[in-house]
Structure formats: C-alpha cells, structure tokens
C-alpha cells in the first residue's frame, strides 16, 4: 500500500458536507472509522485524523475544492505521540 494515495471516502454529512468520515476505501481495502481524533478546516483544506476499528491511524486531507481526498497511514511508531 502506498504511503499517500488518492482515496475514496464515505462521509456522514449532517449539518455540513463531509462532517465525519465513516469509511475509507484505499485500493482494495476498506477501513471502517471508529473515531475522529482530530479535525481541521481552512479556506483551502479540510482534514481529519481518524482511528479505524482495527486501530490504524489515518490522516485524511481534502484536495482543494475537487471533492477528492488523499490519505496517509500513520506508522505505528508515531501512534503514541498522536493519541
């Protein structure tokens, strides 16, 4: 699996678009999101740091206003510093 990749993300959208990621489709793999650890929004970018049900940490970033997203799997040795 590439360390960063254009991914497909399924979101819960309540009062705003892309309020909370639910599923990340990365190549042939699907990662169910257990919880959002951190989120950020700016005029140019939105992003999330999430923990999956199998305890992987994934950082998601929007690609401008395209509706596309890229992801980075956080290596295990960095996990303790982020959660």
Contact map, one row per residue, 1 for C-alpha under 8 A:
11100000000000000000000000100000000000000000000000000000000000000000000000000000000
11111000000000000000000000000000000000000000000000000000000000000000000000000000000
11111000000000000000000000000000000000000000000000000000000000000000001110000000000
01111100000000000000000000000000000000000000000000000000000000000000011110000000000
01111110000000000000000001000000000000000000000000000000000000000000011100000000000
00011111000000000000000001000000000000000000000000000000000000000001111000000000000
00001111100000000000000111100000000000000000000000000000000000000001111000000000000
00000111110000000000000111000000000000000000000000000000000000000001100000000000000
00000011111000000000111110000000000000000000000000000000000000000000100000000000000
00000001111100000000111100000000000000000000000000000000000000000000000000000000000
00000000111110000111111000000000000000000000000000000000000000000000000000000000000
00000000011111001111110000000000000000000000000000000000000000000000000000000000000
00000000001111111111000000000000000000000000000000000000000000000000000000000000000
00000000000111111010000000000000000000000000000000000000000000000000000000000000000
00000000000011111010000000000000000000000000000000000000000000000000000000000000000
00000000000011111110000000000000000000000000000000000000000000000000000000000000000
00000000000111111110000000000000000000000000000000000000000000000000000000000000000
00000000001110011111100000000000000000000000000000000000000000000000000000000000000
00000000001111111111100000000000000000000000000000000000000000000000000000000000000
00000000001110000111110000000000000100000000000000000000000000000000000000000000000
00000000111100000111111100000000100100000000000000000000000000000000000000000000000
00000000111100000001111100000001110000000000000000000000000000000000000000000000000
00000000111000000000111110000111100000000000000000000000000000000000000000000000000
00000011110000000000111111000111100000000000000000000000000000000000000000000000000
00000011100000000000001111111110000000000000000000000000000000000000000000000000000
00001111000000000000000111111110000000000000000000000000000000000000000000000000000
10000010000000000000000011111000000000000000000000000000000000000000000000000000000
00000000000000000000000011111100000000000000000000000000000000000000000000000000000
00000000000000000000000011111110000000000000000000000000000000000000000000000000000
00000000000000000000001111011111000000000000000000000000000000000000000000000000000
00000000000000000000001111001111100000000000000000011000000000000000000000000000000
00000000000000000000011100000111110000000000000000011000000000000000000000000000000
00000000000000000000111100000011111100000000000001111000000000000000000000000000000
00000000000000000000010000000001111100000000000001111000000000000000000000000000000
00000000000000000000000000000000111110000000000001110000000000000000000000000000000
00000000000000000001100000000000111111100000000111100000000000000000000000000000000
00000000000000000000000000000000001111100000000111100000000000000000000000000000001
00000000000000000000000000000000000111110000000111000000000000000000000000000000000
00000000000000000000000000000000000111111000011110000000000000000000000000000000000
00000000000000000000000000000000000001111100011100000000000000000000000000000000000
00000000000000000000000000000000000000111111111000000000000000000000000000000000000
00000000000000000000000000000000000000011111110000000000000000000000000000000000000
00000000000000000000000000000000000000001111100000000000000000000000000000000000000
00000000000000000000000000000000000000001111110000000000000000011000000000000000000
00000000000000000000000000000000000000001111111000000000000011110000000000000000000
00000000000000000000000000000000000000111101111100000000000011000000000000000000000
00000000000000000000000000000000000000111000111110000000001111000000000000000000000
00000000000000000000000000000000000111110000011111000000001110000000000000000000000
00000000000000000000000000000000000111100000001111100000111100000000000000000000000
00000000000000000000000000000000111111000000000111110000111100000000000000000000000
00000000000000000000000000000000111110000000000011111111110000000000000000000000000
00000000000000000000000000000011111000000000000001111111110000000000000000000000000
00000000000000000000000000000011110000000000000000111111000000000000000000000000000
00000000000000000000000000000000000000000000000000111111000000000000000000000000000
00000000000000000000000000000000000000000000000000111111100000000000000000000000000
00000000000000000000000000000000000000000000000000111111110000000000000011000000000
00000000000000000000000000000000000000000000000011110011111000000000000011100010000
00000000000000000000000000000000000000000000000011110001111100000000001111000000000
00000000000000000000000000000000000000000000001111000000111110000000001111000000000
00000000000000000000000000000000000000000000001111000000011111000000111100000000000
00000000000000000000000000000000000000000000111100000000001111100000111000000000000
00000000000000000000000000000000000000000000111000000000000111111111110000000000000
00000000000000000000000000000000000000000000100000000000000011111111110000000000000
00000000000000000000000000000000000000000001100000000000000001111111000000000000000
00000000000000000000000000000000000000000001000000000000000001111111000000000000000
00000000000000000000000000000000000000000000000000000000000001111111000000000000000
00000000000000000000000000000000000000000000000000000000000001111111100000000000000
00000111000000000000000000000000000000000000000000000000000001111111110000000000000
00000111100000000000000000000000000000000000000000000000000111100011111000000000000
00011110000000000000000000000000000000000000000000000000000111100001111100000000000
00111110000000000000000000000000000000000000000000000000011110000000111110000000000
00111000000000000000000000000000000000000000000000000000011100000000011111000000000
00110000000000000000000000000000000000000000000000000001111000000000001111100000000
00000000000000000000000000000000000000000000000000000001111000000000000111110110000
00000000000000000000000000000000000000000000000000000000100000000000000011111110000
00000000000000000000000000000000000000000000000000000000000000000000000001111111000
00000000000000000000000000000000000000000000000000000000000000000000000000111111000
00000000000000000000000000000000000000000000000000000000000000000000000001111111110
00000000000000000000000000000000000000000000000000000000100000000000000001111111111
00000000000000000000000000000000000000000000000000000000000000000000000000011111111
00000000000000000000000000000000000000000000000000000000000000000000000000000111111
00000000000000000000000000000000000000000000000000000000000000000000000000000111111
00000000000000000000000000000000000010000000000000000000000000000000000000000011111
